[in-house]
Amino acid sequence: MKNKFIGRKPEQEILQSALSSDEAEMISIIGRRRVGKTFLVNSVYSGRINFEISGIQNAEGNEQLRNFAQRIKEFFPKAVLVQPPKDWLEAFFLLIEYLKQEEQKQKLVVFLDEVPWLATHKSGFLRGLSYFWNSWAVKQNIVVVLCGSAASWMIRKILRDSGGLHNRVTKRIRLKPFNLAETEDYLVSRGISFNRYQLIQLYMAMGGIPHYLKEIKQGQSAVQNINRICFGEDGLLLDEFQSLYPALFDHSNYHIAIIRALASKYSGMTRTEILTASKLPDGGRVTRVLEELTESGFIQPYPTFGKRKKDKLFRLIDEYSLFYLRFIESNRHDSQDAWGALSQTQSYKVWTGYAFENICLKHTIQIKKGLGISGVYSITSSFFKKNTNTEKGTQIDLLIDRNDHIINLIETKFYNTEFTVTKDYAQKLREKLRIFQESTKTRKQLFLTLITTFGLRHNKHSLGLVNSDLDMDILFEEA
């Protein structure tokens, strides 16, 4: 049975609008490995693709050209190729020749998948693609889709190209992992039903990557599924980390070093702290790697309230990478109910707090909707103040600075029942509010907001302190 297509409505609309336009369209699709880019294109353009090729990972240029020749034979059965083209310019000459022979009752579609793998070093692929577009395709009734997992490469070489592809892309898609609502819909479409507490536990371990979510089985709890997928001998995610970054980035040792550094500090790091923790030399390469990890959706820089741009905090927001480095890597040989045992530890409790916080940071649209401020212009940021000899420090990971003269200071709590504010916790919250107010000198009204899994049990300690509270259901709202 064919699975129902889940989410991706804006992306589907972009692809469909390209088909119906009166002009040649070049579409760039960027998204991390296994997020569903190829599935999106093949689903929307099902039966409409006139030529498709996907780059082969780590293949030489001559192997990519042999692959091209084979795809020509598959899409154009009458094609007679004695040998593969000698270079990409000749390859695109051939593609033009065969596309001209197509009986064009509707718009042509050419899909070039994993373009960074096709464009091997000194291969001339981009030069050939530039010729194909500028000399022929731009004057045709055609859609050319360029897809790649290496987001930074796609941006640098396609979107920001200063040569023949400069400003040629007409439509852009950045495909992100499923949010919680889409994850819930996706699993339901596969006949798998979980309550939302179980779903959040699964999401905290593997995120919203469709290829990972396909491994989840009905009839097993979140703990059982995580144990099988992440710790089992044949589990998909047992070794995924080893291939994840090398598949996306050349010389990925810098990328992995930064990911490992950020995994060691839940609250995030400044650039200086990352350099210290990773032992990497300062310079342009680190700047480029931070940009690449950000563009690919593995880390996220958060502006710090009231501070300069360079004081931003970087956080590791890729659920699987954090989970692997915190739990899988050091427990790889304990597959027999490893997660069942680990989920009873203090380390688990600390991780769930951070992972739930990360989920909230990714669902700020839903949070604003829950607070009834979707229509109010606002800026999200974080705040941190270091301890000194004379003053206490504090950290607030999510602030919503609103244009109606209100700032929501948001606290998140992952708990297996209703959350209760104790006397000690109430004192800590008041201290946070005081430090923030005194440090920033803000004149805006401060509203303290709590986001919990099962809601807040109101008592004398929360009364007059917590201005609003939301439970996990709000995170499952459609964006």
Steps between C-alpha positions, in 0.01 A plus 500: 500500500637841403565721803312824532721800420560681830551873541725694263208712378701818424765290325239318292350833398838629384560192286149511355522873422820436304312250284220744425711810432567628148876526553797270539553429870811395691419373849759451774407252775720483808455268795706268714556135420193276520256786559288405196616727215496230230167364623349850484604557137407151383161523672401842366644437152395136478473399133628842387881463524669489160849441635634424846847426633637477853866549582693204638670562833881496487504404130760630255401732215516224238269283713247785525510532117446126459202534732374786281529287186304220665222740603482637145439143375227448762311823429555504124480137380586599142827660609809348343810559712817325395680624812434741787557873431859611555400798718195679639478748217456212256255338743277806498530522119353149491227584750391799291495284188278233655268748676442671163365171368238474775143553384432806712133502594586627849784664685827308504647404839869427559596387850868510601526343846800521736666760278800541737591135433465546125728805505824324586823701527602657166225303322354802319148401609396853594640633175295243308187575705549873438523437124189277510294767675625818335526378141191281482280431803425862590317534165298181543184392679694314770554451873853416614519377860838510675510309825775453758556395861815709543315824568810717520627372163163562338489855634859580407510335157140536380317779682797735543695405187672800345540332161261347251239400760485842667135585583373213282305322775136611477356309797653376824398228743668427833360168616503459877433192713140434599371700793303322773164533322644359178674220692170404662321504162778301336487221758119489489522464120712190562244357741703591810325673788676649804390744763688828492722427798634193316533699177709770665733235644551356151551845351759592762710199395474511121332828402264537206706318235255286295762234423558450872130507588433220251674264743241552776271202557146485631452307823831606651541784750726796434765339723478169310519670160797714601677196642453301176577783254789662688660218700406178321770321300317571176354834609499768230630767736768297675766614248325781312717765663816362336366558149277803560755782490751351248208459258421870521831677542850471359763474773228449759739467796446869584123457484507197729735674746256792531200269538681309775589825676142626495369164623710545813314813613123497485457873544696585186837665435641819362744476212791547740376220723460271198863562401618420852292182531573368150870600505460633145712793380324833461453615143282512194461125477320480835273785390416314180435172685267675747311645202482160333367328813245779545383490137466122522284522814734331749575803716320827561645836604272688736537876547561607857258760630658843515842387380705527184468254215831333581369403846244259355477150645527193277292199597499146366141455381530172308325254726671188373855639517451603862338168588778303334779687676326494837380140504559278197875548454593388852239221521532336159563153639212501748218434256295288742254758633773765507254788474269350759786519751637835384156662519504451877822700553562860604676556166171415329310755707749775417490410129119499483492849646734632234345300215151622589633854515645455150162381373338812642763719333411336167127552552489871586226558240278255688593657834406847377173356376436348842570833666263675262770729363539365145406840360740696721843573354767345721863393509618180666835490676680363804665662800797405710697674767810344649561472872744755641654540843229748591200403287315180422453401137209333324394363164165525323490294184191647339372856510223639284552876480168641382411824330215557746752577776499150650782246532409135560771321697443133427591205720454142379454188711483139380311307763299176510206658678364846579778735601492667840692817583671446836606773739867461399424502128278808541792677666732405209248636251469829686878524507512449122248776448690734730840437336355543152324825592801649675749391232302615198336807656196417288185701557280240343258290702638152574265203469624164628378210287533130585481228234460152643401158373179448699428852616548695820337420832426843636584568863596788727854504359394536138224751576612851408827366358410295192305720259417227248556129462476267201515122475655281229182493290567854377825379341298269274300783345547561128735786424 
